[in-house]
Structures are given as C-alpha cells and as structure tokens.
Amino acid sequence: MGKTRRYSAAFKFNLVCEALASERTEVELARSHNVHPVTLSNWKKRFLEQGSKVFSGDDALREKEKEIARLERLLGRKEVELALVRNFFSDQ
C-alpha cells in the first residue's frame, strides 16, 4: 500500500478554488497537482457544504474564549484559597 499523503489547508483551498474557477476538469487538475481525483472531489464537496461556516461569525470561538475566561477566574480563586490554607497551617 502507498503512504498516505498530508496536504496543507492552504493547498487544499487553492486547489478547490482553482477547480471551481477553471475550465479544466477535476481529473486534469488533480493529476497536474499529484492528487487523486476522488480526493479533490471530496475536498470540493466538503468546501461547498461547509464553506458558509467561514462567514458565520466565529460563534464557536467566542464560546471557547468565554469558557477559558471562566476557568481562569476559577483557577485564580483556587490559588487564593490554597494560599490561605498554606498560611493557616504555617502559622500553627
């Protein structure tokens, strides 16, 4: 069996855009870039199905940032509690 090749996101994006704008067939483009035609077809399908998420407003990112901020506040409170407990036991 052949080795599985990894392609960068930029390479995939550029090739899919070229496939959408080009007069050449997907098979021709895929072969000229040493990519299997089915692979290019799958990338194109995925791009067309999920491309609108690029412009969705980063809701998932905002949610993750809120969760990180909440966890950082919690960590800060726990550090204060730990320092108080250490001070209490060091005084005894």
N, C-alpha and C positions, 0 to 999 in steps of 0.2 A: 504494500500500500504506500501511497505517496504521503509526504509530510504535509500537514495542514498549514496553510499559509495564513498569516495575520496581516490585515490591511488597516491602515490608519483611518480614522473617521474622516479626515480631510480628503484622503484618496477616494474613499467611497463616495463622499459628497460630490467631489469634482467629476467623477466618472458618471454618476447618476445624472447630474446636471447636463453633462455632455450627451448622455443618451437621450434625455428629454428634448434637447435643442438640436440635435444632429440629424442630418439626412441619412446617416449610415444606420445600418441595422444594429440591434443589440449584439448579435453574434459577431459582426465585424469589429465593433468597439471592444467587446470582451476579449477577443483574440488579439487585438492590437495592444492590449494592456496586460496580456498574460493572465486573464481571469476567466474562469469557466462561465459560459453564457448563462447557466442556471443561477450562478452566484450573483451575477449582475441583475438578472431578472428579479431575484429575491430582494436585493438591495433597493431596486426601483419600487417594487411593490410596497416594501416597508416604508420607504420615504413618502410615497403618495398617501399611505394610510395614516402615518404619524407626523407628517410634516407640519400640520397645523399646530402641533404642540409647541413648536418653536416660538410661536407668537402668542402663547396662551397667558403670559404674564407671570411666569415663574411662581405659581401658587405653591408648588411642592417645595421649592427652595425657601420661600418665606416661612412655611410651616416648620421646616427643619431648623431654620435660624431661630424661630421662637422657642423650639424645644431645646436648642443649645443654650439660649439665654436663661431659660428656666432651670436647666441643670447646673449652669454656672452659679446661679443665685443659691441653689440648694447646696452646692459644694462649698460656697463661701460660708453659709450658715453652719454647716457641719464642721468646718475648720475652726470657727469661733467656739462652737460647743466643745470641741476637742481641746482647744487651748484652755478653756475654763476648767475642764476636768483635770488637765495636767497641772494647772495652778493650784487647784484644790488639794490634789494629792501630794504635791511637792511641799505644801505648807504644813502638812501633818507630820 
